[in-house]
């Protein structure tokens, strides 16, 4: 079992910034991927960014150049720095963990609202 605890969501004006954090605990495998998905009302959940513990990253085209994912492997923590936020970034953001031994785990979700 893997537990994921997220923090950092909230309300921000267009053009603003937010930083999400997610700490993993439990059965953490030495090889894993952590990242973020989001789901807006009436839409499917989509991948935002992911990062292998070895350092490789992947971003959705819609956030490239604006969002940055990073990790502190010693703390099993992943971050998502979100800059130049747009109203269309409004969604519930879910932390995600995957390893070959455990499969997928999800956080409880944190709301990000971009509005003036």
N, C-alpha and C positions, 0 to 999 in steps of 0.2 A: 504494500500500500504506500501511496505517495500523497502527502497533503500539500496543498498549494494555498498560500495566503497572500492576497493581493491588497494593494493600497495605492492611493494617489489619484483616483478619479475626482471629478467635480465639474463645476460650471466655469467656462472660460469664454471670453469674447473672441470673435474671429481675429486671426492673426496672433493670438496668444499661444502660450506654451503650458504643457503639463508633463509631469513625469510619473509614470506608473512603475511600481515595484511588485515583485512576486518572489516570495521565499518558499522553497521546497524543503520538505522534511520527510523522513520515513526511509523507505527502501530505495535510496538513490543509487543508481547504477553508474559505474565509472564512465560509461559511454552514454551520452544522452543528448537530447535536443530540448531546448526550452524556447518558448516564444509566446506570441500573442495572436489571438483571433478576435474578431469583433462581429457583432450582430446588431444591425439596425432594425427598427420596427418594420415588419412585413418583408424582410429580406433574409436570405440565407446567411449562415455564419461563414465568414471569409477569413483567410489567413492574412495577417498584417505583416508580421516579421517573425523570423525564427533564427536561432543561433545554436550551433553545435558547440559542445563544450571544448572542442578543439579550435573554435574560432570562426568557422565558416558561417556566413550570414545569408539570409534570403529575405527579400522585401516584396510586398505587393507593389505593382507599378504605381498605384494611386498614392503611395506614401513615400516613394523614393525621393531623396533630397530633402525631406521634411522630418521624417522620423529616424531615430537611431536606436538600435537595440544593442545592449551590452550586458555583460555578465560578470559576476564575482563567483568563480567556481568554488572557492574555499567556503563561501557562504551559501552555495546553491541558490543564488539569487539572480534574477534577470530583471533588467530595467528596460523601459521604453520611453525615450525622450521624444516628445511630440512637439514640434515647432510649427509655426505658420498654420495653425489649426484652422480648418474650414467647417462650415455648418454640416457638410456631408461627412465629416468625421464623427459626428454624433452617433453613438452606439454604446452597447454594453461590451466592454472589453474583457476577454477571458484569457487568463494565463493558461499555458499549455505545456505539458511535460510529456516526453516520449523517450523510452529506452527499449532496446530489443528484448529485454527480459520482463518488462512490466507492461508495455503497450502505452496507451494514451491515458493521461489524467488531465482533469480540468479544474480550474479554480471556480469560485462561486460567482465571479463577474463583478466588474466595477463600472459604474455609469460615467461616461464622458459626454458632456453636453456643450456644444459650441454654439453660442447664441449671443446676440447683442441685446 
